[in-house]
Amino acid sequence: MAPQLSIKADGLLELEGRSYRIPDKFSAREVYSYTRLLEPIPDVPGGTCLNDEQRSRQRTYLLRRAAVCVIPGLQMGTLEPLSLPSLRTIHQWIAEHHPELSSAYQQLIA
């Protein structure tokens, strides 16, 4: 069963017994990387098309990568046990507290 995730008002979250804090500000490079990872990936005409399961796995992977981009010390393996809704919780919190990233989150949930 996936662990329950809660994020405190100051951006503190605990995973696998370790605490991580979502920063108050992100560098321009972090913002760029984060938004690129959350962009929808279209199918290439005449190329490989992903089925629903593959697309879901891809989305989950990219959500993990995006979180690792902006949360200091966080590793991909730490996010492995989290469910897709828990990963979305992290990104929803980021969007609510970082207006410059809210459009990236809107693309995510679209």
Backbone atoms as SQL, in Angstrom:
CREATE TABLE atoms (id INTEGER PRIMARY KEY, chain TEXT, resi INTEGER, resn TEXT, atom TEXT, x REAL, y REAL, z REAL);
INSERT INTO atoms VALUES
  (1, 'A', 1, 'MET', 'N', 0.847, -1.187, 0.000),
  (2, 'A', 1, 'MET', 'CA', 0.000, 0.000, 0.000),
  (3, 'A', 1, 'MET', 'C', 0.886, 1.242, 0.000),
  (4, 'A', 2, 'ALA', 'N', 0.526, 2.231, -0.787),
  (5, 'A', 2, 'ALA', 'CA', 1.309, 3.455, -0.893),
  (6, 'A', 2, 'ALA', 'C', 1.168, 4.287, 0.375),
  (7, 'A', 3, 'PRO', 'N', 2.265, 4.921, 0.809),
  (8, 'A', 3, 'PRO', 'CA', 2.205, 5.733, 2.011),
  (9, 'A', 3, 'PRO', 'C', 1.335, 6.970, 1.814),
  (10, 'A', 4, 'GLN', 'N', 0.737, 7.438, 2.904),
  (11, 'A', 4, 'GLN', 'CA', -0.085, 8.643, 2.888),
  (12, 'A', 4, 'GLN', 'C', 0.846, 9.848, 2.875),
  (13, 'A', 5, 'LEU', 'N', 0.508, 10.883, 2.163),
  (14, 'A', 5, 'LEU', 'CA', 1.361, 12.048, 2.018),
  (15, 'A', 5, 'LEU', 'C', 0.635, 13.283, 2.527),
  (16, 'A', 6, 'SER', 'N', 1.318, 14.046, 3.356),
  (17, 'A', 6, 'SER', 'CA', 0.794, 15.343, 3.749),
  (18, 'A', 6, 'SER', 'C', 1.932, 16.348, 3.678),
  (19, 'A', 7, 'ILE', 'N', 1.583, 17.541, 3.276),
  (20, 'A', 7, 'ILE', 'CA', 2.553, 18.622, 3.156),
  (21, 'A', 7, 'ILE', 'C', 2.092, 19.743, 4.067),
  (22, 'A', 8, 'LYS', 'N', 2.978, 20.171, 4.967),
  (23, 'A', 8, 'LYS', 'CA', 2.642, 21.247, 5.899),
  (24, 'A', 8, 'LYS', 'C', 2.624, 22.583, 5.171),
  (25, 'A', 9, 'ALA', 'N', 2.056, 23.576, 5.808),
  (26, 'A', 9, 'ALA', 'CA', 1.911, 24.900, 5.204),
  (27, 'A', 9, 'ALA', 'C', 3.250, 25.510, 4.791),
  (28, 'A', 10, 'ASP', 'N', 4.321, 25.142, 5.489),
  (29, 'A', 10, 'ASP', 'CA', 5.640, 25.700, 5.156),
  (30, 'A', 10, 'ASP', 'C', 6.379, 24.881, 4.102),
  (31, 'A', 11, 'GLY', 'N', 5.721, 23.878, 3.524),
  (32, 'A', 11, 'GLY', 'CA', 6.325, 23.081, 2.462),
  (33, 'A', 11, 'GLY', 'C', 7.083, 21.866, 2.949),
  (34, 'A', 12, 'LEU', 'N', 6.963, 21.539, 4.218),
  (35, 'A', 12, 'LEU', 'CA', 7.669, 20.388, 4.775),
  (36, 'A', 12, 'LEU', 'C', 6.861, 19.114, 4.522),
  (37, 'A', 13, 'LEU', 'N', 7.537, 18.113, 3.968),
  (38, 'A', 13, 'LEU', 'CA', 6.900, 16.813, 3.784),
  (39, 'A', 13, 'LEU', 'C', 7.864, 15.741, 4.271),
  (40, 'A', 14, 'GLU', 'N', 7.310, 14.638, 4.708),
  (41, 'A', 14, 'GLU', 'CA', 8.138, 13.547, 5.212),
  (42, 'A', 14, 'GLU', 'C', 7.886, 12.304, 4.378),
  (43, 'A', 15, 'LEU', 'N', 8.991, 11.713, 3.914),
  (44, 'A', 15, 'LEU', 'CA', 8.925, 10.481, 3.128),
  (45, 'A', 15, 'LEU', 'C', 10.000, 9.540, 3.633),
  (46, 'A', 16, 'GLU', 'N', 9.629, 8.301, 3.874),
  (47, 'A', 16, 'GLU', 'CA', 10.560, 7.271, 4.332),
  (48, 'A', 16, 'GLU', 'C', 11.393, 7.740, 5.526),
  (49, 'A', 17, 'GLY', 'N', 10.748, 8.446, 6.449),
  (50, 'A', 17, 'GLY', 'CA', 11.422, 8.874, 7.667),
  (51, 'A', 17, 'GLY', 'C', 12.326, 10.082, 7.523),
  (52, 'A', 18, 'ARG', 'N', 12.398, 10.675, 6.343),
  (53, 'A', 18, 'ARG', 'CA', 13.212, 11.869, 6.124),
  (54, 'A', 18, 'ARG', 'C', 12.322, 13.047, 5.796),
  (55, 'A', 19, 'SER', 'N', 12.760, 14.215, 6.212),
  (56, 'A', 19, 'SER', 'CA', 12.006, 15.434, 5.929),
  (57, 'A', 19, 'SER', 'C', 12.606, 16.161, 4.742),
  (58, 'A', 20, 'TYR', 'N', 11.743, 16.699, 3.922),
  (59, 'A', 20, 'TYR', 'CA', 12.135, 17.490, 2.765),
  (60, 'A', 20, 'TYR', 'C', 11.309, 18.767, 2.781),
  (61, 'A', 21, 'ARG', 'N', 11.899, 19.854, 2.350),
  (62, 'A', 21, 'ARG', 'CA', 11.173, 21.120, 2.309),
  (63, 'A', 21, 'ARG', 'C', 11.132, 21.631, 0.875),
  (64, 'A', 22, 'ILE', 'N', 9.926, 21.963, 0.441),
  (65, 'A', 22, 'ILE', 'CA', 9.760, 22.590, -0.864),
  (66, 'A', 22, 'ILE', 'C', 10.168, 24.049, -0.680),
  (67, 'A', 23, 'PRO', 'N', 11.151, 24.523, -1.440),
  (68, 'A', 23, 'PRO', 'CA', 11.654, 25.889, -1.249),
  (69, 'A', 23, 'PRO', 'C', 10.611, 26.969, -1.527),
  (70, 'A', 24, 'ASP', 'N', 10.861, 28.131, -0.944),
  (71, 'A', 24, 'ASP', 'CA', 9.997, 29.293, -1.181),
  (72, 'A', 24, 'ASP', 'C', 10.200, 29.865, -2.581),
  (73, 'A', 25, 'LYS', 'N', 11.408, 29.714, -3.095),
  (74, 'A', 25, 'LYS', 'CA', 11.733, 30.251, -4.422),
  (75, 'A', 25, 'LYS', 'C', 12.515, 29.206, -5.207),
  (76, 'A', 26, 'PHE', 'N', 12.345, 29.254, -6.520),
  (77, 'A', 26, 'PHE', 'CA', 13.068, 28.370, -7.411),
  (78, 'A', 26, 'PHE', 'C', 13.929, 29.205, -8.350),
  (79, 'A', 27, 'SER', 'N', 15.057, 28.652, -8.762),
  (80, 'A', 27, 'SER', 'CA', 15.901, 29.339, -9.740),
  (81, 'A', 27, 'SER', 'C', 15.227, 29.273, -11.110),
  (82, 'A', 28, 'ALA', 'N', 15.702, 30.104, -12.017),
  (83, 'A', 28, 'ALA', 'CA', 15.161, 30.092, -13.382),
  (84, 'A', 28, 'ALA', 'C', 15.364, 28.724, -14.026),
  (85, 'A', 29, 'ARG', 'N', 16.488, 28.106, -13.743),
  (86, 'A', 29, 'ARG', 'CA', 16.767, 26.780, -14.302),
  (87, 'A', 29, 'ARG', 'C', 15.796, 25.731, -13.751),
  (88, 'A', 30, 'GLU', 'N', 15.503, 25.798, -12.457),
  (89, 'A', 30, 'GLU', 'CA', 14.549, 24.856, -11.858),
  (90, 'A', 30, 'GLU', 'C', 13.159, 25.042, -12.453),
  (91, 'A', 31, 'VAL', 'N', 12.745, 26.292, -12.618),
  (92, 'A', 31, 'VAL', 'CA', 11.431, 26.577, -13.209),
  (93, 'A', 31, 'VAL', 'C', 11.359, 26.020, -14.628),
  (94, 'A', 32, 'TYR', 'N', 12.414, 26.237, -15.409),
  (95, 'A', 32, 'TYR', 'CA', 12.440, 25.740, -16.785),
  (96, 'A', 32, 'TYR', 'C', 12.353, 24.213, -16.812),
  (97, 'A', 33, 'SER', 'N', 13.187, 23.552, -16.022),
  (98, 'A', 33, 'SER', 'CA', 13.192, 22.083, -15.997),
  (99, 'A', 33, 'SER', 'C', 11.848, 21.541, -15.549),
  (100, 'A', 34, 'TYR', 'N', 11.306, 22.135, -14.506),
  (101, 'A', 34, 'TYR', 'CA', 10.028, 21.694, -13.951),
  (102, 'A', 34, 'TYR', 'C', 8.917, 21.805, -15.002),
  (103, 'A', 35, 'THR', 'N', 8.827, 22.973, -15.633),
  (104, 'A', 35, 'THR', 'CA', 7.739, 23.159, -16.599),
  (105, 'A', 35, 'THR', 'C', 7.895, 22.251, -17.814),
  (106, 'A', 36, 'ARG', 'N', 9.125, 22.032, -18.259),
  (107, 'A', 36, 'ARG', 'CA', 9.346, 21.128, -19.399),
  (108, 'A', 36, 'ARG', 'C', 8.915, 19.699, -19.072),
  (109, 'A', 37, 'LEU', 'N', 9.179, 19.260, -17.849),
  (110, 'A', 37, 'LEU', 'CA', 8.816, 17.891, -17.466),
  (111, 'A', 37, 'LEU', 'C', 7.309, 17.701, -17.335),
  (112, 'A', 38, 'LEU', 'N', 6.579, 18.781, -17.091),
  (113, 'A', 38, 'LEU', 'CA', 5.127, 18.662, -16.946),
  (114, 'A', 38, 'LEU', 'C', 4.367, 18.890, -18.243),
  (115, 'A', 39, 'GLU', 'N', 5.069, 19.268, -19.308),
  (116, 'A', 39, 'GLU', 'CA', 4.396, 19.472, -20.588),
  (117, 'A', 39, 'GLU', 'C', 3.846, 18.150, -21.116),
  (118, 'A', 40, 'PRO', 'N', 2.650, 18.193, -21.684),
  (119, 'A', 40, 'PRO', 'CA', 2.106, 16.976, -22.285),
  (120, 'A', 40, 'PRO', 'C', 2.991, 16.498, -23.436),
  (121, 'A', 41, 'ILE', 'N', 3.140, 15.207, -23.567),
  (122, 'A', 41, 'ILE', 'CA', 3.945, 14.639, -24.646),
  (123, 'A', 41, 'ILE', 'C', 2.990, 14.044, -25.676),
  (124, 'A', 42, 'PRO', 'N', 2.920, 14.674, -26.841),
  (125, 'A', 42, 'PRO', 'CA', 1.991, 14.162, -27.856),
  (126, 'A', 42, 'PRO', 'C', 2.548, 12.926, -28.550),
  (127, 'A', 43, 'ASP', 'N', 1.651, 12.147, -29.103),
  (128, 'A', 43, 'ASP', 'CA', 2.080, 11.035, -29.954),
  (129, 'A', 43, 'ASP', 'C', 2.659, 11.617, -31.234),
  (130, 'A', 44, 'VAL', 'N', 3.660, 10.955, -31.762),
  (131, 'A', 44, 'VAL', 'CA', 4.285, 11.382, -33.010),
  (132, 'A', 44, 'VAL', 'C', 3.533, 10.706, -34.150),
  (133, 'A', 45, 'PRO', 'N', 2.982, 11.490, -35.093),
  (134, 'A', 45, 'PRO', 'CA', 2.290, 10.870, -36.218),
  (135, 'A', 45, 'PRO', 'C', 3.210, 9.897, -36.948),
  (136, 'A', 46, 'GLY', 'N', 2.746, 8.698, -37.131),
  (137, 'A', 46, 'GLY', 'CA', 3.529, 7.679, -37.814),
  (138, 'A', 46, 'GLY', 'C', 4.576, 7.027, -36.927),
  (139, 'A', 47, 'GLY', 'N', 4.639, 7.462, -35.679),
  (140, 'A', 47, 'GLY', 'CA', 5.623, 6.908, -34.744),
  (141, 'A', 47, 'GLY', 'C', 4.948, 6.025, -33.708),
  (142, 'A', 48, 'THR', 'N', 5.642, 5.793, -32.638),
  (143, 'A', 48, 'THR', 'CA', 5.115, 4.953, -31.572),
  (144, 'A', 48, 'THR', 'C', 4.010, 5.688, -30.818),
  (145, 'A', 49, 'CYS', 'N', 2.897, 5.033, -30.631),
  (146, 'A', 49, 'CYS', 'CA', 1.798, 5.568, -29.834),
  (147, 'A', 49, 'CYS', 'C', 1.729, 4.761, -28.544),
  (148, 'A', 50, 'LEU', 'N', 1.594, 5.469, -27.443),
  (149, 'A', 50, 'LEU', 'CA', 1.527, 4.800, -26.154),
  (150, 'A', 50, 'LEU', 'C', 0.100, 4.397, -25.833),
  (151, 'A', 51, 'ASN', 'N', -0.050, 3.207, -25.230),
  (152, 'A', 51, 'ASN', 'CA', -1.373, 2.829, -24.743),
  (153, 'A', 51, 'ASN', 'C', -1.599, 3.519, -23.400),
  (154, 'A', 52, 'ASP', 'N', -2.777, 3.374, -22.826),
  (155, 'A', 52, 'ASP', 'CA', -3.113, 4.084, -21.586),
  (156, 'A', 52, 'ASP', 'C', -2.173, 3.726, -20.433),
  (157, 'A', 53, 'GLU', 'N', -1.823, 2.464, -20.309),
  (158, 'A', 53, 'GLU', 'CA', -0.941, 2.037, -19.224),
  (159, 'A', 53, 'GLU', 'C', 0.462, 2.637, -19.394),
  (160, 'A', 54, 'GLN', 'N', 0.969, 2.623, -20.605),
  (161, 'A', 54, 'GLN', 'CA', 2.295, 3.191, -20.865),
  (162, 'A', 54, 'GLN', 'C', 2.292, 4.707, -20.629),
  (163, 'A', 55, 'ARG', 'N', 1.229, 5.360, -21.051),
  (164, 'A', 55, 'ARG', 'CA', 1.121, 6.801, -20.850),
  (165, 'A', 55, 'ARG', 'C', 1.059, 7.127, -19.351),
  (166, 'A', 56, 'SER', 'N', 0.349, 6.318, -18.588),
  (167, 'A', 56, 'SER', 'CA', 0.264, 6.529, -17.141),
  (168, 'A', 56, 'SER', 'C', 1.633, 6.338, -16.476),
  (169, 'A', 57, 'ARG', 'N', 2.362, 5.307, -16.878),
  (170, 'A', 57, 'ARG', 'CA', 3.713, 5.081, -16.331),
  (171, 'A', 57, 'ARG', 'C', 4.643, 6.229, -16.699),
  (172, 'A', 58, 'GLN', 'N', 4.531, 6.698, -17.930),
  (173, 'A', 58, 'GLN', 'CA', 5.361, 7.814, -18.374),
  (174, 'A', 58, 'GLN', 'C', 5.037, 9.069, -17.559),
  (175, 'A', 59, 'ARG', 'N', 3.774, 9.360, -17.371),
  (176, 'A', 59, 'ARG', 'CA', 3.329, 10.531, -16.615),
  (177, 'A', 59, 'ARG', 'C', 3.843, 10.446, -15.175),
  (178, 'A', 60, 'THR', 'N', 3.720, 9.272, -14.558),
  (179, 'A', 60, 'THR', 'CA', 4.184, 9.086, -13.186),
  (180, 'A', 60, 'THR', 'C', 5.690, 9.327, -13.086),
  (181, 'A', 61, 'TYR', 'N', 6.440, 8.795, -14.040),
  (182, 'A', 61, 'TYR', 'CA', 7.888, 8.990, -14.062),
  (183, 'A', 61, 'TYR', 'C', 8.236, 10.473, -14.171),
  (184, 'A', 62, 'LEU', 'N', 7.575, 11.178, -15.086),
  (185, 'A', 62, 'LEU', 'CA', 7.869, 12.594, -15.280),
  (186, 'A', 62, 'LEU', 'C', 7.458, 13.429, -14.065),
  (187, 'A', 63, 'LEU', 'N', 6.392, 13.035, -13.378),
  (188, 'A', 63, 'LEU', 'CA', 6.011, 13.733, -12.148),
  (189, 'A', 63, 'LEU', 'C', 7.076, 13.556, -11.069),
  (190, 'A', 64, 'ARG', 'N', 7.632, 12.355, -10.979),
  (191, 'A', 64, 'ARG', 'CA', 8.723, 12.126, -10.027),
  (192, 'A', 64, 'ARG', 'C', 9.921, 12.996, -10.385),
  (193, 'A', 65, 'ARG', 'N', 10.297, 12.993, -11.656),
  (194, 'A', 65, 'ARG', 'CA', 11.449, 13.788, -12.110),
  (195, 'A', 65, 'ARG', 'C', 11.245, 15.268, -11.810),
  (196, 'A', 66, 'ALA', 'N', 10.041, 15.775, -12.071),
  (197, 'A', 66, 'ALA', 'CA', 9.763, 17.191, -11.829),
  (198, 'A', 66, 'ALA', 'C', 9.884, 17.528, -10.341),
  (199, 'A', 67, 'ALA', 'N', 9.383, 16.654, -9.483),
  (200, 'A', 67, 'ALA', 'CA', 9.490, 16.899, -8.032),
  (201, 'A', 67, 'ALA', 'C', 10.953, 16.910, -7.597),
  (202, 'A', 68, 'VAL', 'N', 11.734, 15.988, -8.121),
  (203, 'A', 68, 'VAL', 'CA', 13.156, 15.907, -7.773),
  (204, 'A', 68, 'VAL', 'C', 13.894, 17.163, -8.239),
  (205, 'A', 69, 'CYS', 'N', 13.435, 17.769, -9.333),
  (206, 'A', 69, 'CYS', 'CA', 14.065, 18.995, -9.852),
  (207, 'A', 69, 'CYS', 'C', 14.002, 20.148, -8.860),
  (208, 'A', 70, 'VAL', 'N', 12.933, 20.226, -8.095),
  (209, 'A', 70, 'VAL', 'CA', 12.710, 21.423, -7.273),
  (210, 'A', 70, 'VAL', 'C', 12.778, 21.190, -5.767),
  (211, 'A', 71, 'ILE', 'N', 12.854, 19.948, -5.316),
  (212, 'A', 71, 'ILE', 'CA', 12.899, 19.676, -3.876),
  (213, 'A', 71, 'ILE', 'C', 14.299, 19.189, -3.519),
  (214, 'A', 72, 'PRO', 'N', 15.068, 20.014, -2.822),
  (215, 'A', 72, 'PRO', 'CA', 16.452, 19.662, -2.500),
  (216, 'A', 72, 'PRO', 'C', 16.564, 18.355, -1.716),
  (217, 'A', 73, 'GLY', 'N', 17.505, 17.523, -2.135),
  (218, 'A', 73, 'GLY', 'CA', 17.795, 16.275, -1.447),
  (219, 'A', 73, 'GLY', 'C', 16.885, 15.119, -1.796),
  (220, 'A', 74, 'LEU', 'N', 15.784, 15.387, -2.472),
  (221, 'A', 74, 'LEU', 'CA', 14.834, 14.340, -2.825),
  (222, 'A', 74, 'LEU', 'C', 15.396, 13.492, -3.961),
  (223, 'A', 75, 'GLN', 'N', 15.235, 12.184, -3.848),
  (224, 'A', 75, 'GLN', 'CA', 15.735, 11.246, -4.854),
  (225, 'A', 75, 'GLN', 'C', 14.557, 10.528, -5.513),
  (226, 'A', 76, 'MET', 'N', 14.769, 10.097, -6.739),
  (227, 'A', 76, 'MET', 'CA', 13.725, 9.379, -7.479),
  (228, 'A', 76, 'MET', 'C', 13.240, 8.153, -6.715),
  (229, 'A', 77, 'GLY', 'N', 14.162, 7.383, -6.148),
  (230, 'A', 77, 'GLY', 'CA', 13.797, 6.166, -5.436),
  (231, 'A', 77, 'GLY', 'C', 12.891, 6.413, -4.243),
  (232, 'A', 78, 'THR', 'N', 13.027, 7.573, -3.628),
  (233, 'A', 78, 'THR', 'CA', 12.184, 7.921, -2.486),
  (234, 'A', 78, 'THR', 'C', 10.733, 8.073, -2.921),
  (235, 'A', 79, 'LEU', 'N', 10.528, 8.494, -4.156),
  (236, 'A', 79, 'LEU', 'CA', 9.169, 8.719, -4.658),
  (237, 'A', 79, 'LEU', 'C', 8.525, 7.464, -5.240),
  (238, 'A', 80, 'GLU', 'N', 9.304, 6.404, -5.431),
  (239, 'A', 80, 'GLU', 'CA', 8.789, 5.164, -6.035),
  (240, 'A', 80, 'GLU', 'C', 7.508, 4.642, -5.373),
  (241, 'A', 81, 'PRO', 'N', 7.448, 4.581, -4.027),
  (242, 'A', 81, 'PRO', 'CA', 6.244, 4.002, -3.421),
  (243, 'A', 81, 'PRO', 'C', 4.999, 4.894, -3.477),
  (244, 'A', 82, 'LEU', 'N', 5.159, 6.158, -3.888),
  (245, 'A', 82, 'LEU', 'CA', 4.005, 7.059, -3.901),
  (246, 'A', 82, 'LEU', 'C', 3.069, 6.754, -5.058),
  (247, 'A', 83, 'SER', 'N', 1.800, 6.851, -4.779),
  (248, 'A', 83, 'SER', 'CA', 0.777, 6.674, -5.813),
  (249, 'A', 83, 'SER', 'C', 0.699, 7.924, -6.679),
  (250, 'A', 84, 'LEU', 'N', 0.058, 7.798, -7.818),
  (251, 'A', 84, 'LEU', 'CA', -0.133, 8.939, -8.698),
  (252, 'A', 84, 'LEU', 'C', -0.880, 10.073, -7.988),
  (253, 'A', 85, 'PRO', 'N', -1.957, 9.802, -7.231),
  (254, 'A', 85, 'PRO', 'CA', -2.620, 10.895, -6.505),
  (255, 'A', 85, 'PRO', 'C', -1.691, 11.601, -5.504),
  (256, 'A', 86, 'SER', 'N', -0.800, 10.862, -4.858),
  (257, 'A', 86, 'SER', 'CA', 0.146, 11.495, -3.929),
  (258, 'A', 86, 'SER', 'C', 1.131, 12.380, -4.675),
  (259, 'A', 87, 'LEU', 'N', 1.600, 11.923, -5.822),
  (260, 'A', 87, 'LEU', 'CA', 2.491, 12.756, -6.632),
  (261, 'A', 87, 'LEU', 'C', 1.779, 14.022, -7.084),
  (262, 'A', 88, 'ARG', 'N', 0.525, 13.879, -7.459),
  (263, 'A', 88, 'ARG', 'CA', -0.255, 15.053, -7.867),
  (264, 'A', 88, 'ARG', 'C', -0.426, 16.019, -6.700),
  (265, 'A', 89, 'THR', 'N', -0.531, 15.503, -5.481),
  (266, 'A', 89, 'THR', 'CA', -0.645, 16.354, -4.289),
  (267, 'A', 89, 'THR', 'C', 0.580, 17.253, -4.162),
  (268, 'A', 90, 'ILE', 'N', 1.758, 16.688, -4.382),
  (269, 'A', 90, 'ILE', 'CA', 2.988, 17.477, -4.325),
  (270, 'A', 90, 'ILE', 'C', 2.927, 18.608, -5.349),
  (271, 'A', 91, 'HIS', 'N', 2.533, 18.282, -6.569),
  (272, 'A', 91, 'HIS', 'CA', 2.518, 19.285, -7.633),
  (273, 'A', 91, 'HIS', 'C', 1.399, 20.297, -7.448),
  (274, 'A', 92, 'GLN', 'N', 0.299, 19.883, -6.866),
  (275, 'A', 92, 'GLN', 'CA', -0.777, 20.822, -6.565),
  (276, 'A', 92, 'GLN', 'C', -0.301, 21.830, -5.517),
  (277, 'A', 93, 'TRP', 'N', 0.397, 21.340, -4.481),
  (278, 'A', 93, 'TRP', 'CA', 0.918, 22.224, -3.447),
  (279, 'A', 93, 'TRP', 'C', 1.892, 23.220, -4.076),
  (280, 'A', 94, 'ILE', 'N', 2.781, 22.749, -4.931),
  (281, 'A', 94, 'ILE', 'CA', 3.752, 23.625, -5.590),
  (282, 'A', 94, 'ILE', 'C', 3.015, 24.694, -6.398),
  (283, 'A', 95, 'ALA', 'N', 2.016, 24.316, -7.157),
  (284, 'A', 95, 'ALA', 'CA', 1.273, 25.272, -7.991),
  (285, 'A', 95, 'ALA', 'C', 0.550, 26.315, -7.143),
  (286, 'A', 96, 'GLU', 'N', 0.008, 25.888, -6.016),
  (287, 'A', 96, 'GLU', 'CA', -0.723, 26.814, -5.151),
  (288, 'A', 96, 'GLU', 'C', 0.209, 27.818, -4.471),
  (289, 'A', 97, 'HIS', 'N', 1.451, 27.441, -4.243),
  (290, 'A', 97, 'HIS', 'CA', 2.390, 28.301, -3.522),
  (291, 'A', 97, 'HIS', 'C', 3.421, 28.969, -4.419),
  (292, 'A', 98, 'HIS', 'N', 3.413, 28.639, -5.691),
  (293, 'A', 98, 'HIS', 'CA', 4.350, 29.214, -6.663),
  (294, 'A', 98, 'HIS', 'C', 3.571, 29.582, -7.923),
  (295, 'A', 99, 'PRO', 'N', 3.030, 30.786, -7.945),
  (296, 'A', 99, 'PRO', 'CA', 2.196, 31.190, -9.093),
  (297, 'A', 99, 'PRO', 'C', 2.881, 31.042, -10.445),
  (298, 'A', 100, 'GLU', 'N', 4.211, 31.176, -10.487),
  (299, 'A', 100, 'GLU', 'CA', 4.921, 31.055, -11.765),
  (300, 'A', 100, 'GLU', 'C', 4.857, 29.638, -12.324),
  (301, 'A', 101, 'LEU', 'N', 4.456, 28.682, -11.502),
  (302, 'A', 101, 'LEU', 'CA', 4.360, 27.290, -11.955),
  (303, 'A', 101, 'LEU', 'C', 2.917, 26.802, -12.086),
  (304, 'A', 102, 'SER', 'N', 1.957, 27.662, -11.805),
  (305, 'A', 102, 'SER', 'CA', 0.566, 27.206, -11.838),
  (306, 'A', 102, 'SER', 'C', 0.118, 26.811, -13.247),
  (307, 'A', 103, 'SER', 'N', 0.659, 27.461, -14.288),
  (308, 'A', 103, 'SER', 'CA', 0.251, 27.081, -15.648),
  (309, 'A', 103, 'SER', 'C', 0.762, 25.690, -15.996),
  (310, 'A', 104, 'ALA', 'N', 1.942, 25.341, -15.498),
  (311, 'A', 104, 'ALA', 'CA', 2.466, 23.978, -15.719),
  (312, 'A', 104, 'ALA', 'C', 1.553, 22.956, -15.065),
  (313, 'A', 105, 'TYR', 'N', 1.069, 23.271, -13.872),
  (314, 'A', 105, 'TYR', 'CA', 0.159, 22.355, -13.173),
  (315, 'A', 105, 'TYR', 'C', -1.168, 22.257, -13.919),
  (316, 'A', 106, 'GLN', 'N', -1.646, 23.365, -14.454),
  (317, 'A', 106, 'GLN', 'CA', -2.902, 23.336, -15.204),
  (318, 'A', 106, 'GLN', 'C', -2.792, 22.420, -16.412),
  (319, 'A', 107, 'GLN', 'N', -1.631, 22.404, -17.081),
  (320, 'A', 107, 'GLN', 'CA', -1.423, 21.476, -18.200),
  (321, 'A', 107, 'GLN', 'C', -1.438, 20.033, -17.706),
  (322, 'A', 108, 'LEU', 'N', -0.913, 19.833, -16.522),
  (323, 'A', 108, 'LEU', 'CA', -0.845, 18.494, -15.944),
  (324, 'A', 108, 'LEU', 'C', -2.236, 17.914, -15.721),
  (325, 'A', 109, 'ILE', 'N', -3.132, 18.723, -15.189),
  (326, 'A', 109, 'ILE', 'CA', -4.452, 18.201, -14.841),
  (327, 'A', 109, 'ILE', 'C', -5.434, 18.266, -15.995),
  (328, 'A', 110, 'ALA', 'N', -5.038, 18.915, -17.091),
  (329, 'A', 110, 'ALA', 'CA', -5.943, 19.050, -18.252),
  (330, 'A', 110, 'ALA', 'C', -6.185, 17.714, -18.921);
